């Protein structure tokens, strides 16, 4: 049996590697690493570096289990594969659960999670999936739903030594300027902090947002640098090593891999006091803000006294935030959990 990874956003370059830098690309690469001889569903059939690219219409359901990162369309994937055998599909929920969108989108997502075994990227996400299934599907489907979760985590050995810059560097911690990320709130706060502390803002944006009118307007500020996503994972971690702080303003996140990677790299994270953020950090984490004024004060201090702030973060984690991350956000735990669920649900 082989694992076939489906994510419509994946970009496979001519050299046969997954080239993107979104969270989804990172997860595809991780799944490729975990499973032996995996398949990535794409538009052409070819051998790639560590995996095979295969169109959905060529996939043999007797040979493959589909790990679907496009959760709502699992019923359509089932219909496409059922012509050639009995499909085996596992949903992988790694983005925020659609609770406030169009009715059709929410209902389709809930139905998919009721029909197919579902693996979520965090405990809170799994709870939201469970609630959605019970609210939006009939009782017999909700009763038979199979659901598991684990924190995504990352490898601490990626972290580079800190390299402070002359002017403190603030990261816009997202690759999109979408309303849910609230970039307007980010810049309202940073503009006020800048009156007290010299700073530079770095924004590494997805191509579709990099060329937007909003990005062009922001890049006109001489203290804001907008650019494309880093070319390699090594350059990504090198960039985090010189970053002083980040300010998170998103309304909702499913897990927040970028945030935990930045925190693990020693970036002082200023996070909203929301459930999704509390799940990323120790209970006593000192930089959770309740309003914009508090965020402004925390960010100002992080830029003026970054070492003292890192010491407080360590103290909130019984002396070592790095050790706490290794215990609570280990990618080894993710590897073990997802392979165990595939074995449990599909007998392989």
N, C-alpha and C positions, 0 to 999 in steps of 0.2 A: 504494500500500500504506500502511496505517496501523498504528500500534502500539496494541495494546489491553492495558492494564495491569490485572492481576488481583491483588488482595490483599483477602482477606475482611475484614480489619480496618479498611479505609478508611472514613472518615466524611465524607460530602459534605453540607455544610450547605444550608439552603433557598436561600441566595444563590448556590449553585453553585460553592463553593470547597471544597478539602480542608481540613477544620478541625482535625484532630487534631495532636498534637505528639509522637507516638512516632517512633522512628527510621523505622518503616515509612511513616508519613505524610510525613516529610521526603523519603524516597526517591521516593514517588509524585509529590510536587510537583516533584522534580528531573527525573524522567522526563517529566512533562508539559512542563517547560521545554525539554528537549532535543529532543523529537520534534515534528514538525509535525502539527497537527490530530490529537492523540492521542485515544484512547478510554479511559475508566476503566470497568471492568466493575462494574455496580452493580444495584440492584433495580429501577430505573425507567429510562425512556428520556427524555432531555432534553438541551438545550444548556446547557453550564455555562461558567464563566469560563476560557477557554483550552483546553477539551476537551469531549467529548461523553460523557455517561453512557449506557451501553447494557447491558441485561441479557445474560448469556451466551447465552441461547436465541435472541436476536435477532442475534447476531454473524454476519457473513458471512465464512467462512474464506477465501474468495477475495480478500477485501479486507484482512484484518487478520492480523498476527502477534501472538500472545499472549505477553507477557512476564509469566510467572507467578511471583509472589512467594510463593505457597503451593505449594512445590515438590512435595510428596508427592502432590498431587491432579492433577498433569498428565495421567496416564492417564485420569482421569475427564473432564477438560476435553476431551481428544482424542475420547473416545467421544461426548460431547455435541455436538461440532462436526462429527464425521465423517458425521453424517446429512445434512449440507448441503454437503459438499465435503471437500477434503483439508486438515486442520488444520496450521497452522504454529505451533509452541510453543517458547519458549525459557525455561528455568528461570533464575531469579535467586536465588542463594543469598546471603542477607544476615543470617541468624541462625545460631547455633551448629549445627554438623552433629550430628544425633541419634545419638550413639554409645552412650549408656548407658541409653536409654529402652526401651520395650517392643519386642520383636522385630518385631512387625508394623509399627511406625512406622519403625524403622531399615531394614527390608527394602523398604518402600514408597518411602522416600526414595531408596535406592540404585537401585532399579529405574527410577524416574523419571529420575534423572541418567544412567543408561545409555541410556535410550530417546530422550531429548530433549537438544539442545544446552544446555549449562549454563554460566552466567556467574556467577563467585563474587566476593565483595567483598574478597578479600585472597588473597595467595599461600598462606598457611597453610591457609585455608579450602579452596582449590582442591586442595591436597594431601590434605586429609582426605576430600574428596569422591572423589578418585581412588582412595584406599585403600578407601573404603567400597564403591565400585562393583566393585572387583576381589575383595573379600572376599564380597560378598553377591549377586553376579549371575554368570551363566554366562560362560565365556570369550568366545564370539562377541559377546555384548552389550558386555562390558567393552572388547573390542578396537576397537569402532566408536564408543565414547563420545567426544563432542566437549566440550572443557572449556577455558575461558579465565578470566582474572581481572584485576582491577586494584583498587588501594586506592580506597575511596569518596572520601575527601578532603572538603574544604569550602572556602568562599571566605573568604580572610583579610580582605577588605574589610568583612565583617560585624562584625569586632572593634571594640569600643568602648574609649575611653580608660579607664584604670584609675581606680576611685573607691573608695579604701580606706574601711572602716568603723571606727568607734571600737573595737568589739569584733571580733576576727577571726571570719570567717564560714567554716564548713566545710560543704561540699556533700556530701550523700549522693548519689552519682553514678549514680542509677538511678531509674526511675519505678515500679518494682515492689518489693515486699517479699518476693519469691519466695525459696525456700531457696537457689537457685543464686547469688543475689546476696549471700548471707550477711550480712543486716543485723544478725544477732546479733553477728558478729565485728566489724562496723563499730562498733557501740555499745559493745562491750567495750573496744575500743581508745580510742574517743573519751572514754568515761567516765574512763579513767585519765589521759588527756592533760588533761582539764578540771581535774584536781586541781592541775596545775602552771600552766596557762594559761587565763585566762578566754576563753570561746568561745561561739559560737552555732552550732547546726546548722540547716541549711535543707534540707527535703525537699519536692520538687515531684513529687507522685505522680499516677499514673493514677487516674481516678475509682473504678475497681473496688477499688483498694487503699487509697485515701484514706479510705474509709468502713469499712475493716476494723478488727477489734478491736485488732490489733497497732498500727495507725496511731493509733488513739484513745489507746492506752496510752502510746505514745511522745510524743504531743502534750501529754500531761499534764505532762511535764517543762518547767519554765519557760524552759529554754535551747534547746528544740527547737521549731522552727516547721514545721508541716506545712501544705501548701496544694496547690491544684490546679496543673496545668501552666500555664505562662505563656500569656497570651491571644494573644500575637503573637510572631513571630520577633524583632522589635525588642526587646520586653520580655525575651525569653530572653537576648539578648546583653547587655542592660543589667544583668540579674541576674548574669551571669558577670563583668562588669566590677567588681562590688563583692565578689566571692567571693575569699577568701584562698587556700584550699586545698581539695582533695578527697582522699578516701581510698577507693581502689578495693579491694573485697574479693571480687569475683566469682570463682568457680572457673574459669569459661570464658566467653569472648566470641568472637563471629565476627570482628568488626572493632573495635568500640568507638568509634563515631562521637562519642558524647557526651564521651568522655575526650579525644579529640584536639581537639574543639572547645574544651573547657575549657582544655586546655594552650595552644592557640593564642591564647586570650584572656588568657593570663598567669596563670592559676590554677596554683598549685604542686600537681602531681599526685603523690600517694604511691601507687605501684602495686606489686602483688605480682610477685615475680620469676618470672614464668611466660612461656611462649612467646608467648601472645597479647599480653601487655603489652610484651614486648621488640620486637615488630614495630611498635609505635606510636611508639617513641622512638629517639634515637641510641644507638649501642652503649655510649657512656660515660655514659648518663643516670644521674644520681647518686641518684635516689630510688626504687629498686627494693628492696623489703624481702623478707627470707627467712623471717621469723617475726613474731609479733605484737609482741614486745618491740622489734624493729628498726623496725616500723611506728610504734610509739608514739614512739620517739626522733625519727624523721624528721618526723612530724606536729608534734610539739612545737617542733622547730626551724623548720619552715615557718611556724608561727603567730607565733613570736617574731622571726624574721629573714626575712620573705618576700622582701625586695629582694635580700638576699645569696643566697637560694636561687634566685631567678630568674637572677641572674648566673651561678651554677654551671650552671644548665640551658642558658643561652646558651653557656657555655664548652664544654659537652659537644657542642654543635652547631656547632663552629668559629666561635663568636662571635655567632651569631644563630639562636635557635631558630625565630623566625618565618620566616626564609629557608629553614631546613631543612624546616619544615612545607610551605612553598610548593613545594619540590622533591619531597617524598615523599608528600604528601597533598593534591595539587591536584585540585579537582573538574573542572578542564579536562581533565586526563588521563583521568578517569572518562568524561566526555562523549565524548571522542574514541574511547576503547576500546570502549564499548558500542555506539556507532553503527557502528564498523568491524566488530564481530562480527555485528551484525544484517545488514549488507551482505554479509559473507562467507557467513554461514549461510543466508540467505534471499534473496540476490540483490537487495537493495533498499537 
